[in-house]
Amino acid sequence: MDWVTLTRRQVEHDALPRVCMVCGATATCVVNESFAHTPDWVTWLYFAGFFPGMIADHFFTKKMRVPCQFCAKHRNHWQIVAWFGGLGWLLGPVLLGGGGYLLIAVLTSWTSVAAFIVLGVAAGVGAIVWLSILIYLCNTRISATKVTDDDITLQGVSDAFAKAARDQQGAPAQ
């Protein structure tokens, strides 16, 4: 995975290369995504209090909408993370309750304390696996590392897209 800096002109004039941002194949669809970036020092202001952090966050966060190029396979690039994250929160209580019911029904010879210990360990392992996958998905998605008035830097794009965008920036304007 690579990073690329796109100019506002490229973004606003839909002059991005027709290369999938994830795999480098020919892009077949465009997904408009709004990227935002807040300087790291703003996060530290939340330690001074919620309102100073919130005020600084409001004034120093820069946003830019980018018409992201994707192939049909990757058009749901960001939705997968949202669905997986939301599904884990929704399925967790259901699986925990169902697992507890099955555990108690099958292992009636165990004491109830042992059953709940096994259930708790299983739920903990499941939560760690779910959270690990979610963290991996979040860290490998395309995201903005810098947004200014003139450009945006995206990380996690395919090498082919980054190269095509850089070559396009070096070409004379038409």
N, C-alpha and C positions, 0 to 999 in steps of 0.2 A: 504494500500500500504506500501511497505517496501523498504529497501535499501539493497544492497549486494556489496561486494568487490570481484571482479574476478581477479585472477592472470593472468599474461601474458601467462603462460603455459596453463591454461585452455582455454584461448581465441585462442591462435595460434594453439593448437592441437585439436581444435573443441571438447573439453572435457566438454562442458556445458551440464547440465541435459536436457533431452528431455521433458521439462515442459514449457508450454506457459508462457511467461514473463508477460502477462497482466492478465490472468484469472486463471492460474494454471492447466489447462487441459493438456492432452497429446499433445505435439508439433508435428505438421505435416509438417511444412515448416521452412526454415531458411531464414532470411532476413539480409544481410550484411549491417550494419550501421556504419558509421564513427562518432565517438563521439569526441568532442573537449572540452577542459576546459582551461580557462584563469584565472589566479589568480585575485581576486577582485581589488587588488591595481593597476593593469594595466589599468583598466577602469578610474581610477582617473587621469592617465597621459594624457588622452584626454583633460582634462581641462587645462593642460599646453600647449596644442597645438595638432593639428591633427597628425603631423608627429612624435612627441615623443610617442604618444599613439599607432600609427600604427607600429612603430618600435618595441616597447616593446611587442605589441600584437603578432607580427611575431615571436619574439625570445622566448617568454615565454608561448605560447599556446602549450599544449601537445595534441596529437591526438592518437586515437587507434580505429582500426576497430574491431567490435565485430559481430560474427555470431549469431544474436539474434534468439531465438527459439519462434515460434508462432504457435497457432492453426490456422485453416483455417479462422475462424471468425475475428481474430486480425492481419492477415498478412499485412494489410494496415494501421497499427497503426500510422505511421507518415504522410502518404499521406492524411489522413482525415484532419489533421490540415492545411496542405498546400492547399488542395482544398477549404476548408471552408474559409481560409484567402483570397485566390485569388479570389474566387467567390464573396466575399463581395465587393472587390475593383472593380470587373467588373460589378456586378449587381447594385451597388450603383447609378452610374449615370443614368443607364437605368430606374431603379425604380423611381428615383427622377424626371426624365423627364416625364415618363409615369404618375406618380402620379400628377405632376403639370398639365399635359394636362387634365387628368380626373377631377381634382379638379376644374379647370377653366371651363371645359365644363359643369359639373354638377351644379356648384354653380355660375352660371352667374349672379345671383341676388346680390351676394356679391361684394364688391369692390375688385379690384385687390390686394390692400394692405392686406386685411383680408385673401384672398386666399393664398397669399405667406407666411403670418404668420402661417397659419394652415399647409401649406406644409413644412415650415421650422421646425415647432415643430414635425411633423410626421417624417421628415427625421432625426432629432436629436434623437428622441426616437428609431427609427430603427437602427441608428448607435450605440447607447449605447447598445442595445440588442445584435447586431452583435459583438461588441467589447467585451462585457461581456462573451459571449459564446466562443469567440476566446481565451480570457485570461484563461478561465476555461480549455479549451482543451490543451493549452500550459502548464499550471501548472500541469495537470494530466498525461502528457505523460512521457514516460521513458526518462531520461536524465542523463548525467554524472555530478557528483558533484566534482569529482577529477580524474585526469588522471596523472599517474606517469610512469616512465620507467618500473616499475615492476607490476603495477596493475591499475585497473579502478574501481571506485565506482559509481554504478548506483542507482538512486532513482526512485521510482514509479513502481518498479517491484512487481509482486504478492508475497504474503507471501509464497506460495508453491514453487515458483521458488527460492526465497531467501533461504529457508530452504534446498532445494535439493542441491543448489550450495554450501552452507556451509557444509552440510554433506559430499558432494563429496570432498571438500578440506581437511576434516579431515580423509578421507579414505587413506590407504596406497597406494603409487604409484604402478602401475602394469607394 
